[in-house]
Amino acid sequence: MRPLWLGRLHRGLSLVILPFASILPFDYVKVRSKYTGKVYVIAECLLSSIPVEKPKSSDSKTSSSKTKGAKTEKPMDSYELLQKFKGSELVNKKYEPLFNYFQEFSDAAFRVVADNYVTSDRGTGIVHCAPAFGEDDYRVCIENKIINKGENLVVAVDDDGCFTERITDFSGRYVKDADKDIIEAVKGKGRLVKTGSFMHSYPFCWRSDTPLLYRAVPSWFVRLEKLKDQLLENNSQTYWVPDYVKDKRFHNWLENARDWAISRSRFWGTPLPVWISGDGEEIVVIDSVAKLEKLSGAKVFDLHRHKIDDITIPSSRGPEFGVLRRVDDVFDCWFESGSMPYAYIHYPFENEEFFAENFPGHFVAEGLDQTRGWFYTLMVLSTALFGKPAFRNLVCNGLVLAEDGKKMSKKLKNYPSPMDVIDDYGADALRLYLINSPVVRAETLRFKKDGVYNVVKDVFLPWYNAYRFLVQNAQRLEVEGLAPFSLVSPTAQQNSYNVLDQWINSATRSLVHFVRKEMDAYRLYTVVPYLLKFLDDLTNVYVRFNRKRLKGRTGEEDCRIALSTLYNVLLTACKVISSFTPFFTEVLYQNMRKVCANSEESIHYCSFPQEEGERDARIEQSVSRMKTIIDHARNIRERHNKPLKSPLRKMIIVHPDGDFLNDIAGKLSEFVREELNVKDLITCNDTLEYTSLRAEPEFSALGKRLGKDMGVIAKEVKAMSQNEILEFEKVGELTIKMHCLKLTDIKVRREFKRPDALTEKEMDAAGDGDVLVVLDLRPDESLFEAGFAREVVNRIQKLRKKLALDPTDAVDVYIESLKENSTLQRVLDSQELYIRDAIGSQLLPSTAMPSHAVSCIPYDQHVSCLLVKFLIIDLDYYIE
């Protein structure tokens, strides 16, 4: 019986020529051809790959007429199943090799072994192994004692990739050129069953773009298997970000560590400092220039190989044994990189005290691919030399790929030019884009130029707008004839009565605390999301809700406190983030430093900010919940097509926390009502008045823990009453069927309970499980005038924006009704205070407009007061 040998030619023809073993990891079948009587062995799952055999016929026309219209014959239609068996039944059976070049090894070789690395996606499930031409082949042959570790391998391919003289039929031929002739030779022996080609992954030289051959070569090794336990122990002493790279990828690599080949057969590189005698009996390893000079008697000025290869060392055994010559090899460059902690300070020849104080290094940073490169060689050499790791902390980043998911390639040009990205969006935007990407979590990133643009839009523009708003209003003080802007005392800032000042100061301290904590833990990827949230709070809460104060409408003293607070917040934020965005923060700092005497020349000379004062967790949480309330209320308005310009009668906030409700109904009430255009804000701490509670088990948290009891406990949890749920939330735990469930094990859902007399269009709610917002959507004629006034202000502000007016540009606003309408004038009179406060000037009738005034003209820098006529024609329609 001859096994069926298919495929695997693509891994190098030596795999066919040197078949020392066969791999059989599947279930197999033995089949016989019904027409030729040949018997084959093949993996059962690959049975369909056997070619269909047809009976020989002397009359091809007759055969053709008989088979015309017949169904296509399947492989098993022409084969007879003889036996089905496990691959293990073939183990240790001898077989006849395809070629007879190495019959002297037949005692140990040419037998069947089993391993699990053979796949079933193609071929037969039976593979020839050649230990000199494949890593798995070598491993399998060692494990099955076909060869012994350390002995010379049989290599039938020379340094030029040509067959040696032992391969008599193909001697001197390049292995890739001999493919067709080898196939013909196998066919001539009656051993070829099937031939073909298919696409597969194969290594190519990145310079010449020619196929590479996998072949064992003599090398010098570092014996690592004896160091394995110590390597694992040293790895446990290090801190990695992210930690899974250390605990899984790197740990597994160390656990399977094999001896390290440190030599390379090249010209360029650091020469291996090994001198050896002609008979190989005497070996000297040189550890210094002084030792080489002493042993050789030669003066050494240059350690490059072409300068030292001719230096010989007399044999210590006597003149009759000749001299020792340096081996031809050079070091693997990774050996040199792993020596960095010592080599860069010329240790041990110099700086011994400095090395002792600073080793291991505080941290290293490199890509995920270095788990088998630099990180590995650092750990190996430091463990072998000093018995400790080479670093204390390690930051591991992922790989940046092209947008199509492929490696970035100069040849393919599948990525944008880095300089174009920097020219378009700036280096800081590129830095933040990468820092806020999966790359800093050791994952891959598909680089998109649009992602860099989004950083500009979402981070830098809001940040710069807050800065610009500060500068504009600081300049406004001088425009209005007041004293130039200067910082108020720190005491005045800290004692500010304004709740938003208290909140933003506390939020800034939290920013400093958070960034310092995350940087101490080397977690870059958490900083940018927090910064985004902080900037959003700064621009959309502090600046937005404080516009009146910052514009001086609540008095000069209050304005200066607000401007000083905004200044310190921006300055602190710049210092905190300066290492992430060095250029942008420097530009802002150079202008802001003019206000402070004795300030550092550059933001990069400044120390990292310290936390000054106590953080107020309560006010931070209250403002956070206020933002949530505003978002929920806006969502309700959008669902019912109720724009913000339409005032609503009342809003109800439902939450069990009395302190929070006091904050919302007290010092935060003004901001909520103005932002949402709601007349009355009502709080309610009875959660059951407007909500019904429903409990659900957290299956993801409980599944593994409860096992077969999960179904029973889930049923009990879902059956919990309203009062039981409230008691559970109060106590924080619940015991069911001997299992203690915590707050994280049960999800409490709050659903809106609408009063019976009202419909969804009249009252609706939104919540997130923490706070519930209820809006009364019923129309109220008494609120009409307030809504009209907001529309007037909105139209005026849009026109200012259209004319590109700065906030400091003073304008007189005139309004003219195109119809006789007493209602318009009545509304304007009743809402005069609100309109004047919002636009910063009085709304005048068109009859008071001077003759030299012009309508909607661009700003003229020579005119100190711009007179603009506003014709709000649509307001008459709005009233009707």
Residue pairs with C-beta under 8 A, 6 or more apart in sequence:
1 30
1 39
1 41
2 38
2 39
2 40
2 95
2 96
2 191
3 22
3 40
3 41
3 95
3 126
4 40
4 41
4 42
4 50
4 124
4 126
4 193
5 16
5 98
5 124
5 126
5 128
5 191
5 193
6 49
6 123
6 124
6 126
6 193
6 194
7 122
7 123
7 124
8 15
8 16
8 123
8 127
8 128
9 15
9 16
9 179
9 182
9 183
10 200
10 202
11 133
11 134
11 214
12 130
12 133
12 134
12 157
12 175
12 213
12 214
12 215
13 175
13 178
13 179
13 182
14 130
14 132
14 133
14 156
14 157
14 175
14 215
15 127
15 128
15 129
15 130
15 133
15 134
15 137
16 98
16 99
16 128
16 182
16 186
17 98
17 99
17 101
17 130
17 156
17 163
17 167
17 182
18 101
18 102
18 128
18 130
18 131
18 132
18 133
18 154
18 156
19 97
19 98
19 109
19 110
19 128
19 129
19 130
20 105
20 108
20 109
20 110
20 128
20 129
20 130
20 131
20 141
20 146
20 147
21 109
21 110
21 111
21 112
21 113
21 128
21 129
21 140
21 141
21 144
21 146
22 90
22 95
22 111
22 112
22 113
22 126
22 127
22 128
22 129
23 113
23 114
23 115
23 117
23 118
23 126
23 127
23 129
23 140
24 87
24 88
24 90
24 91
24 112
24 113
24 114
24 118
24 125
24 126
25 87
25 114
25 115
25 116
25 117
25 118
25 125
26 43
26 44
26 45
26 87
26 118
26 120
26 125
27 43
27 44
27 45
27 84
27 85
27 86
27 87
28 41
28 42
28 43
28 44
28 84
28 85
28 86
28 87
28 90
28 125
29 41
29 42
29 43
29 44
29 47
29 81
29 82
29 83
29 84
29 85
30 39
30 40
30 41
30 81
30 82
30 83
30 84
30 85
31 39
31 40
31 42
31 47
31 50
31 76
31 79
31 80
31 81
31 82
32 38
32 39
32 40
32 79
32 80
32 82
33 39
33 40
33 53
33 78
33 79
33 80
34 53
34 78
34 79
34 80
35 53
35 54
35 55
35 56
35 78
36 53
39 82
40 50
40 79
40 193
41 90
41 126
42 49
42 50
42 124
42 125
42 126
43 87
43 120
43 124
43 125
43 126
44 84
45 120
45 125
46 120
46 122
46 123
46 124
46 125
47 75
47 76
48 74
48 75
49 75
49 122
49 123
49 124
49 194
50 75
50 79
50 193
50 194
51 75
51 193
51 194
52 73
52 74
52 75
52 77
52 78
53 78
53 79
54 73
54 78
55 63
57 63
87 114
87 125
88 114
90 112
91 112
91 113
91 114
92 111
92 112
92 113
93 111
93 112
94 106
94 110
94 111
94 112
95 110
95 111
95 112
96 110
97 110
98 128
98 186
98 189
98 191
99 169
99 185
101 156
101 166
101 167
101 168
102 109
102 154
102 166
105 154
108 145
108 146
108 147
109 146
111 146
113 129
113 140
113 144
113 146
115 136
115 140
115 143
117 136
117 140
118 125
118 126
118 127
122 198
129 136
129 137
129 140
129 141
130 137
131 137
131 138
131 141
131 142
131 146
131 147
131 153
131 154
131 216
132 138
132 153
132 154
132 155
132 156
132 215
132 216
133 157
133 213
133 214
133 215
133 216
134 214
135 214
138 147
138 153
138 216
141 147
142 148
142 149
147 153
153 216
155 164
155 215
155 216
156 163
156 164
156 166
156 167
157 163
157 164
157 175
157 213
157 215
158 164
160 174
161 174
161 175
161 176
161 213
162 172
162 173
162 174
162 175
163 170
163 171
163 172
163 173
163 175
163 178
164 171
165 171
169 181
169 185
170 178
170 181
170 182
173 181
175 213
176 211
183 192
183 195
186 192
187 195
202 211
203 211
203 212
203 214
204 210
204 211
204 212
205 211
205 212
217 265
219 261
219 262
219 263
219 329
220 261
220 262
220 263
220 272
220 274
220 327
220 329
221 259
221 260
221 261
221 262
222 259
222 260
222 262
222 380
222 384
223 259
224 231
224 257
224 258
224 259
224 260
224 380
225 257
225 258
225 259
227 257
227 380
227 383
227 384
228 254
228 255
228 257
230 383
230 387
231 254
231 257
231 379
231 380
231 383
232 251
232 254
232 255
234 379
234 382
234 383
234 387
234 388
234 389
235 246
235 250
235 251
235 254
235 379
235 389
237 388
237 389
238 246
238 389
238 391
238 392
238 393
238 394
239 246
239 392
239 393
239 394
239 522
240 246
240 247
240 250
240 393
240 394
240 395
240 396
241 393
241 394
241 395
241 396
241 521
241 522
241 523
242 396
242 441
242 442
244 442
245 368
245 371
245 396
245 442
246 394
249 368
249 371
250 371
250 375
250 376
253 371
253 372
253 376
254 376
254 379
260 380
261 332
262 272
262 331
262 332
262 335
263 272
263 327
263 329
263 330
263 331
263 332
264 329
264 330
264 331
264 332
264 333
265 328
265 329
266 330
267 305
267 306
267 330
268 330
269 305
269 330
269 331
269 333
270 303
270 330
270 331
270 335
270 336
271 303
271 304
271 305
271 308
271 309
271 326
271 330
271 331
272 326
272 327
272 329
272 330
272 331
273 285
273 286
273 287
273 292
273 326
274 283
274 284
274 285
274 286
274 326
274 327
275 283
275 284
275 286
275 312
275 313
275 324
275 325
275 326
275 327
276 282
276 283
276 284
276 324
276 325
276 327
277 283
277 315
277 321
277 322
277 323
277 324
278 322
278 325
279 321
282 315
282 316
282 317
282 321
282 324
283 324
284 295
284 313
284 324
286 292
286 295
288 349
289 300
289 303
292 298
292 300
292 308
292 311
293 299
293 300
295 313
295 314
296 311
296 312
296 313
298 311
300 307
300 308
300 311
301 307
302 308
305 326
305 330
308 326
309 326
311 326
312 323
312 324
312 325
313 323
313 324
314 323
314 324
315 321
315 322
315 323
315 324
334 373
334 374
334 376
334 377
335 377
335 381
336 343
337 373
337 374
337 377
337 378
338 374
338 376
338 377
338 378
338 380
338 381
338 390
339 381
340 378
341 359
341 360
341 361
341 378
341 382
341 390
342 348
342 355
342 385
345 351
345 354
345 355
347 355
348 355
359 386
359 390
360 382
360 388
360 389
360 390
360 391
360 392
361 390
361 391
361 392
362 391
362 392
362 393
363 391
363 392
363 393
363 394
363 395
363 522
364 374
364 375
364 378
364 390
364 391
364 393
364 394
364 395
365 394
365 395
365 396
365 397
366 373
366 374
366 375
366 396
366 397
367 396
367 397
367 398
367 399
368 396
368 397
368 398
368 399
368 442
369 399
370 376
370 396
371 396
375 394
375 396
378 389
378 390
378 391
379 389
379 390
381 390
382 388
382 389
382 390
383 389
393 522
395 440
395 522
395 524
396 442
397 439
397 440
397 442
398 438
398 439
398 440
398 441
398 442
398 443
398 444
398 445
399 407
399 439
399 444
399 445
400 408
400 434
400 439
400 444
400 445
400 447
401 407
401 408
401 444
401 445
401 446
401 447
402 408
402 409
402 412
402 414
402 415
402 446
402 447
403 414
403 415
403 446
403 447
403 448
404 414
404 446
405 446
406 412
406 414
408 414
408 415
408 447
409 415
415 447
416 447
416 449
418 430
421 430
421 449
421 452
422 430
424 449
424 452
424 453
425 452
425 453
425 455
425 456
426 456
426 460
426 583
426 584
427 583
428 460
428 580
428 581
428 582
428 583
428 584
429 452
429 453
429 455
429 456
429 459
429 460
430 452
431 580
431 581
432 455
432 459
432 528
432 580
432 581
433 451
433 452
433 454
433 455
434 440
434 445
435 524
435 525
435 527
435 528
435 580
436 455
436 525
436 528
436 529
437 445
437 451
438 444
438 445
439 445
440 524
440 525
441 525
458 532
459 528
459 531
459 532
459 535
460 581
460 584
462 535
462 536
462 538
462 539
463 535
463 539
463 573
463 584
464 588
465 539
466 535
466 538
466 539
466 543
466 566
466 570
467 570
467 588
469 543
469 550
469 566
469 807
470 550
470 563
470 566
470 567
470 570
471 591
472 806
472 807
472 808
473 550
473 551
473 552
473 559
473 563
473 807
474 485
474 563
474 567
475 485
475 808
476 551
476 552
476 807
476 808
477 483
477 484
477 485
477 552
477 556
477 559
477 560
478 484
478 485
479 808
480 552
482 556
485 560
485 563
485 595
486 595
487 564
487 567
487 568
487 595
487 596
488 560
488 561
488 564
492 561
492 564
493 501
493 505
493 561
493 564
493 565
493 568
494 505
494 613
496 502
496 561
496 565
498 546
498 549
498 558
498 561
498 562
499 619
499 663
499 667
499 668
500 541
500 542
500 545
500 546
500 623
500 671
501 561
501 562
501 565
502 616
502 619
503 541
503 542
503 616
503 619
503 620
503 623
504 537
504 538
504 542
504 565
504 566
504 569
505 565
505 568
505 569
505 613
506 615
506 616
506 617
506 619
506 620
507 534
507 537
507 620
507 623
508 568
508 569
508 572
508 573
509 611
509 612
509 613
509 614
509 615
510 615
510 620
511 530
511 531
511 534
511 572
511 573
511 576
512 572
512 576
512 609
512 610
512 611
513 611
513 615
514 526
514 527
514 530
515 527
515 530
515 576
515 577
516 608
518 524
518 526
518 527
518 530
519 527
527 577
527 580
528 580
531 573
531 577
531 580
534 573
535 573
537 623
537 627
538 569
538 570
538 573
541 623
541 627
542 566
542 569
543 550
543 566
544 675
545 671
545 674
545 675
546 562
546 566
548 554
548 837
549 558
549 559
549 561
549 562
550 559
550 562
550 563
550 566
551 559
551 807
551 840
552 559
553 837
553 840
567 592
567 595
570 588
570 592
571 589
571 592
572 609
574 585
574 588
574 589
574 592
574 603
575 585
575 603
575 606
575 608
575 609
576 608
576 609
577 585
578 585
578 586
578 589
578 603
578 604
578 606
582 604
585 603
586 602
586 603
586 604
589 602
589 603
593 599
593 600
600 606
618 659
618 663
619 663
621 660
622 659
622 660
622 663
622 664
622 668
623 668
625 655
625 660
625 664
625 770
625 771
626 663
626 664
626 668
626 671
626 672
628 768
628 770
628 771
629 653
629 664
629 672
629 771
629 773
630 672
630 675
630 676
632 766
632 767
632 768
632 771
632 773
633 651
633 676
633 678
633 766
633 773
633 775
634 644
634 676
635 766
636 642
636 764
636 765
636 766
636 773
636 775
636 777
637 643
637 644
637 676
637 775
639 764
640 761
640 764
640 777
642 648
642 777
644 676
644 677
644 790
645 677
645 787
645 790
645 791
645 794
646 677
646 787
647 677
647 678
647 679
647 780
647 783
647 786
647 787
647 790
648 676
648 677
648 678
648 679
648 775
648 776
648 777
648 780
648 783
649 678
649 679
649 680
649 776
649 778
649 780
649 783
650 678
650 679
650 680
650 681
650 682
650 775
650 776
651 672
651 673
651 676
651 678
651 680
651 681
651 682
651 773
651 774
651 775
651 776
652 682
652 683
652 684
652 690
652 773
652 774
652 775
652 776
653 661
653 664
653 665
653 681
653 682
653 683
653 684
653 771
653 772
653 773
653 774
654 683
654 684
654 685
654 686
654 687
654 689
654 690
654 691
654 767
654 771
654 772
654 773
654 774
655 661
655 683
655 684
655 685
655 687
655 770
655 771
655 772
656 685
656 687
657 685
658 685
661 683
661 684
661 685
662 683
664 672
664 681
664 683
665 681
665 682
665 683
669 681
672 678
672 681
673 679
673 680
673 681
677 786
677 787
677 790
678 775
679 780
679 783
679 786
684 690
687 693
687 726
687 750
687 772
688 722
688 726
688 753
689 753
690 752
690 753
690 765
690 772
690 774
691 750
691 751
691 752
691 753
691 767
691 772
692 722
692 750
692 751
692 753
693 722
693 725
693 726
693 748
693 749
693 750
693 751
694 718
694 725
694 748
694 749
694 751
695 717
695 718
695 720
695 724
695 725
695 728
695 746
695 747
695 748
695 749
696 717
696 718
696 746
696 747
696 749
697 710
697 713
697 714
697 717
697 718
697 741
697 745
697 746
697 747
698 744
698 745
698 746
698 747
699 710
699 714
701 744
701 745
702 710
702 713
702 741
702 745
703 710
705 739
706 713
706 739
709 737
709 739
712 737
713 736
713 737
713 739
713 741
716 736
716 737
717 736
717 741
717 746
720 728
725 748
728 734
728 743
728 746
728 748
729 743
729 748
732 742
732 743
733 740
733 741
733 742
733 743
734 740
734 741
734 746
735 741
747 769
748 769
749 769
750 767
750 769
750 772
752 764
752 765
752 767
752 772
752 774
754 760
754 763
754 764
754 765
755 763
761 777
762 776
762 777
762 778
763 774
763 775
763 776
763 777
763 778
764 774
764 775
764 777
765 772
765 773
765 774
765 775
766 772
766 773
767 773
784 827
785 827
785 830
785 831
786 831
786 834
788 827
788 831
788 875
788 878
788 879
789 827
789 831
789 834
789 835
791 875
791 878
792 815
792 828
792 831
792 835
792 843
792 872
792 875
793 834
793 835
793 838
793 839
795 870
795 872
795 874
795 875
796 813
796 839
796 870
797 839
799 856
799 868
799 870
800 809
800 811
803 856
803 857
803 858
803 859
803 868
804 858
804 859
805 811
805 859
805 866
809 859
809 866
810 840
810 841
810 864
810 865
810 866
811 841
811 865
811 866
811 867
811 868
812 841
812 842
812 844
812 849
812 853
812 865
812 866
812 867
812 868
813 839
813 841
813 842
813 843
813 844
813 868
813 870
814 843
814 844
814 845
814 846
814 848
814 849
814 853
814 867
814 868
814 869
814 870
815 828
815 843
815 844
815 845
815 846
815 870
815 871
815 872
816 845
816 846
816 869
816 871
816 872
817 824
817 825
817 875
817 876
818 871
818 873
818 876
819 876
821 876
821 879
823 879
824 875
824 876
824 879
827 879
828 835
828 843
832 842
832 843
835 843
836 842
836 843
846 869
846 871
849 867
849 869
850 867
852 867
853 867
853 868
853 869
854 867
854 868
854 869
855 868
855 869
855 871
856 868
856 869
856 870
857 866
857 868
859 866
860 866
